[in-house]
């Protein structure tokens, strides 16, 4: 995945995460990811991206099984985009 494509998708990814959690760590990770990509800081991009992916790995089963989560498919899309971009780095 191209960086430019990921930048386009990033707002949707962050919005999807924010519909599920207000966890301050996730807020920090996603802010840093957005900042790092904007400044072409690949070290910070990788670190923040790994943190977001790790959070999703821990939460995806809970998301899938939570009857109140209305946008499960958006979480899967976000998770897949994050993985795809990480593998392209």
C-alpha positions in Angstrom: 0.0 0.0 0.0 1.3 3.4 -0.9 1.8 6.0 1.8 -0.6 8.4 0.1 -3.3 5.8 0.1 -2.8 5.1 3.8 -2.9 8.8 4.5 -6.3 9.0 2.8 -7.6 6.0 4.8 -6.1 7.1 8.2 -9.0 9.5 9.1 -11.5 6.7 8.7 -9.3 4.3 10.7 -9.0 6.8 13.5 -12.7 7.6 13.4 -13.6 3.9 13.5 -11.4 3.4 16.6 -12.9 6.4 18.3 -16.4 5.0 17.9 -15.3 2.1 20.1 -12.9 3.6 22.7 -11.7 6.8 24.2 -8.7 5.0 25.7 -6.0 7.7 26.2 -3.2 5.5 25.0 -5.0 4.8 21.7 -5.7 8.6 21.3 -2.0 9.2 21.8 -1.0 6.4 19.4 -3.3 7.5 16.6 -2.2 11.2 17.1 1.4 10.2 16.9 0.8 8.0 13.9 -0.9 10.9 12.0 2.0 13.3 13.0 4.7 10.9 12.2 3.4 10.1 8.7 2.9 13.8 8.0 6.5 14.5 9.0 7.8 11.4 7.2 9.2 10.1 10.5 9.4 6.4 9.6 10.8 5.3 13.0 7.9 6.9 14.9 5.4 5.7 12.2 6.5 2.1 12.7 6.3 2.4 16.5 2.9 4.0 16.6 1.6 1.7 13.9 2.7 -1.4 15.8 1.0 0.0 18.9 -2.3 0.5 17.1 -2.1 -3.0 15.5 -1.2 -4.6 18.9 -4.3 -2.9 20.5 -6.5 -4.2 17.7 -5.1 -7.7 18.1 -6.1 -7.6 21.7 -9.5 -6.0 21.1 -10.8 -7.5 17.8 -12.4 -10.6 19.5 -14.2 -8.3 22.0 -15.4 -6.1 19.1 -16.7 -9.1 17.2 -18.6 -10.4 20.2 -20.0 -7.1 21.5 -23.6 -6.8 20.5 -23.5 -3.0 20.9 -20.7 -2.5 18.3 -22.6 -1.5 15.2 -19.6 -1.2 12.8 -17.8 -4.4 13.1 -17.0 -4.5 9.3 -15.4 -1.1 9.6 -13.1 -2.4 12.4 -12.1 -5.3 10.2 -11.4 -2.9 7.3 -9.3 -0.6 9.5 -7.4 -3.6 11.0 -6.7 -4.9 7.5 -5.5 -1.6 6.2 -3.2 -1.1 9.2 -1.7 -4.6 8.5 -1.4 -3.9 4.8 0.4 -0.6 5.3 2.7 -2.1 7.9 3.8 -4.9 5.6 4.5 -2.4 2.9 7.1 -0.6 5.1 
